C-alpha cells in the first residue's frame, strides 16, 4: 500500500502549516518591537485555522494526520506565540510572576487542545451534541488575550500596557479556555430566514471595517464575544433542561 497522504489532503494541511508559520512570524515581529505586525500575524493564523477544516471537509480530505497537525499548529500559533508576545510587550515588567502568567496562557491552550483530542471518540459529549463548545476555543483565546493591545493601539494610553492590567486579563482568558463553560459554536447559531440578507451585508461591512480600522473592529468583536459568554451558558442550560424533561417524559 502506498504510504503518505493523498493529494486532496495536501491543501488543508498546507493551510494549517501556513497558520503555524504566521503565528511564529508574529513572535519574530514581537522581538523587534513591531507590535501591530505581530498581532496581525496571529490574527491571520486564526483566519487560516478557520479555513483549513472547511477546506478539508469540502475536498473530503479529513485525516488523522491533519487533525494532529492542526492541534500542534494551534498550540504554537495560539498558545506559545501569544504568550511570548504578551510577555515581551508587558508582563516582563513583572519579574518571575509575569513569566508564570504568560506560561499559564500557553499551558491552558495546550491542555484545552489535549482535552478536545481526547474527547473526539467519546460517546457522550453533551456540549458538542447540543451544538456548543466546551470553553473558549484556542483561536478565540488568542484574540481575546490581545484586548489590552487593541486598546493600546486605539488609544495610545500607557495604562493598557501595565502589568497590573494585562496579568489579570491574561489569567482570565486562560481560565476561560480550560473551563467547562458552554460557548457558542457556528452550529449553535440559528438565523431567521427574514434576516439572512442583513447578516450577509453585516459580514461584508465587517470585512471592510477590518481593512480600514482593524484594531477598533477587533476590540469590538472581542468585547461582543465576551458579552455572549453568559448567553451561551444560559442557552445551553435551556437545552440541557429540555433534554432532561424529554428524558423523564420518555
C-alpha positions in Angstrom: 0.0 0.0 0.0 1.2 3.5 -0.8 2.2 5.5 2.2 1.7 9.2 3.0 -1.3 11.5 2.4 -3.4 11.8 -0.6 -3.3 14.8 -3.0 -6.7 16.1 -1.7 -5.3 16.2 1.8 -2.4 18.4 0.9 -4.4 21.6 0.5 -5.9 21.7 4.1 -2.7 20.6 5.7 -0.8 23.3 3.7 -3.2 25.9 5.1 -2.6 24.5 8.6 1.2 24.8 8.1 0.7 28.4 6.9 -1.2 29.2 10.1 1.7 27.8 12.2 4.2 29.9 10.3 2.1 33.0 10.7 1.9 32.5 14.4 5.7 32.1 14.8 6.3 35.0 12.4 4.3 37.1 14.9 6.9 36.2 17.6 9.6 37.4 15.2 7.9 40.8 14.8 7.3 41.0 18.6 11.0 40.5 19.3 11.8 43.5 17.1 9.0 45.6 18.7 6.7 45.7 15.7 3.6 45.0 17.7 0.9 45.7 15.1 2.5 43.3 12.6 3.0 40.8 15.4 -0.7 40.8 16.4 -1.8 40.8 12.7 0.2 37.6 12.1 -1.6 35.8 14.9 -4.9 37.1 13.7 -4.2 35.9 10.2 -3.2 32.5 11.7 -6.7 32.4 13.2 -8.3 33.1 9.9 -6.3 30.3 8.3 -7.2 28.0 11.1 -10.9 28.6 10.4 -10.4 27.7 6.8 -8.4 24.5 6.9 -11.1 22.4 8.4 -13.7 23.7 5.9 -11.3 23.1 3.0 -10.7 19.5 4.3 -14.5 18.8 4.5 -15.1 20.4 1.1 -12.4 18.2 -0.5 -13.2 15.2 1.7 -9.6 15.4 2.8 -10.0 14.8 6.5 -7.3 12.6 8.0 -5.8 11.7 11.4 -2.6 13.3 10.2 -4.4 16.6 9.6 -6.1 16.5 13.0 -2.8 16.0 14.7 -1.1 18.7 12.7 -4.0 21.1 13.4 -3.6 20.6 17.2 0.2 21.1 17.0 -0.3 24.3 14.9 -2.9 25.6 17.3 -0.8 25.1 20.3 2.1 27.0 18.8 0.2 29.8 17.0 -2.5 30.4 19.6 -0.7 29.3 22.8 3.0 29.8 22.6 3.1 32.8 20.2 0.5 35.0 22.1 2.1 34.1 25.4 5.5 35.3 24.2 4.1 38.4 22.7 2.2 39.4 25.9 5.3 38.7 28.0 7.6 40.8 25.7 5.0 43.6 25.5 4.0 43.9 29.1 4.5 41.0 31.5 8.3 41.1 31.6 7.9 44.2 33.8 6.6 41.7 36.5 9.6 39.5 37.2 9.0 35.8 37.6 5.3 36.1 38.2 4.9 37.8 34.7 6.5 34.8 33.1 4.3 32.4 35.0 1.2 34.3 33.8 2.4 34.0 30.2 3.1 30.3 30.7 -0.4 30.0 32.0 -1.9 31.0 28.7 0.3 28.6 26.7 -0.3 25.7 29.1 -4.1 26.2 29.3 -4.2 26.3 25.5 -2.3 23.1 25.2 -4.5 21.4 27.9 -7.6 22.6 26.1 -6.4 21.1 22.8 -5.5 17.8 24.6 -8.9 17.6 26.2 -10.5 18.2 22.8 -8.5 15.5 21.1 -9.1 13.0 23.9 -12.9 13.6 23.6 -13.1 13.1 19.8 -14.1 9.5 20.1 -16.1 9.8 23.3 -19.6 8.5 23.0 -21.1 11.1 25.3 -20.3 14.8 24.6 -23.2 16.9 26.0 -21.8 20.3 24.8 -21.0 19.1 21.3 -24.2 17.2 20.8 -26.1 20.4 21.6 -24.0 22.4 19.2 -21.8 24.2 21.8 -18.1 24.2 22.6 -16.5 23.5 26.0 -14.6 26.5 27.0 -13.2 29.3 24.7 -11.5 27.8 21.6 -7.8 28.4 21.1 -8.0 30.9 18.2 -10.6 32.9 20.2 -8.4 32.8 23.3 -5.5 34.2 21.3 -7.7 37.0 20.0 -9.1 37.8 23.5 -5.7 37.9 25.2 -4.7 40.7 22.8 -7.6 43.0 24.1 -5.1 45.2 26.1 -3.0 45.5 22.9 -6.1 46.6 20.9 -6.9 49.2 23.5 -3.3 50.4 23.4 -3.3 50.6 19.6 -6.5 52.6 19.6 -5.9 55.0 22.5 -2.1 55.1 22.9 -2.7 55.1 26.7 0.2 53.5 28.6 -2.1 52.2 31.3 -3.2 49.3 29.0 0.4 48.1 28.9 0.8 48.0 32.6 1.3 44.5 34.1 -1.5 45.0 36.6 -4.0 45.3 33.8 -2.5 42.7 31.5 -1.8 40.0 34.0 -5.3 39.6 35.4 -6.8 39.7 31.9 -4.4 37.0 30.6 -5.2 34.8 33.6 -9.0 35.2 33.0 -8.6 34.3 29.3 -6.5 31.2 30.3 -9.2 30.1 32.7 -12.0 30.5 30.1 -10.0 28.3 27.7 -9.7 25.4 30.1 -13.1 25.9 31.8 -16.3 23.8 31.3 -18.3 26.8 30.3 -20.5 26.2 27.2 -19.7 28.7 24.5 -21.4 29.2 21.1 -20.2 27.3 18.1 -21.2 28.1 14.5 -23.6 25.1 14.6 -25.3 26.6 17.7 -26.2 29.8 15.9 -29.5 29.8 14.1 -30.5 32.6 11.8 -34.1 33.6 11.0 -34.9 33.4 7.3 -36.0 37.1 7.3 -32.6 38.4 8.4 -30.2 36.3 6.4 -29.6 39.0 3.8 -28.9 41.5 6.6 -26.4 39.1 8.1 -24.6 38.8 4.8 -24.4 42.6 4.5 -23.1 42.9 8.0 -20.4 40.3 7.2 -19.3 42.4 4.2 -19.2 45.6 6.3 -17.2 43.7 9.0 -14.6 42.8 6.4 -14.4 46.4 5.2 -14.0 47.6 8.8 -11.2 45.1 9.4 -9.4 46.6 6.4 -9.9 50.2 7.4 -10.0 50.3 11.3 -8.7 46.8 12.2 -7.9 47.4 15.9 -11.2 49.1 16.8 -13.1 46.4 14.9 -11.1 43.6 16.7 -11.7 45.2 20.0 -15.5 45.4 19.3 -15.6 41.8 18.2 -13.7 40.7 21.3 -16.0 42.6 23.6 -19.0 41.2 21.8 -17.7 37.6 22.2 -17.1 38.1 25.9 -20.6 39.6 26.3 -22.0 36.4 24.5 -20.5 34.0 27.0 -23.2 34.4 29.6 -25.9 34.0 26.9 -24.1 30.8 25.8 -24.2 29.4 29.3 -28.0 30.2 29.6 -28.7 28.8 26.1 -27.0 25.5 27.0 -28.8 25.4 30.3 -32.2 25.6 28.5 -31.1 22.9 26.1 -30.0 20.6 28.9 -33.2 21.2 30.9 -35.3 20.4 27.8 -33.4 17.2 27.3 -33.9 16.2 31.0 -37.6 16.9 30.7 -37.8 14.9 27.4 -35.9 12.0 29.1 -38.2 12.0 32.1 -41.3 12.1 29.8 -39.9 9.2 27.7 
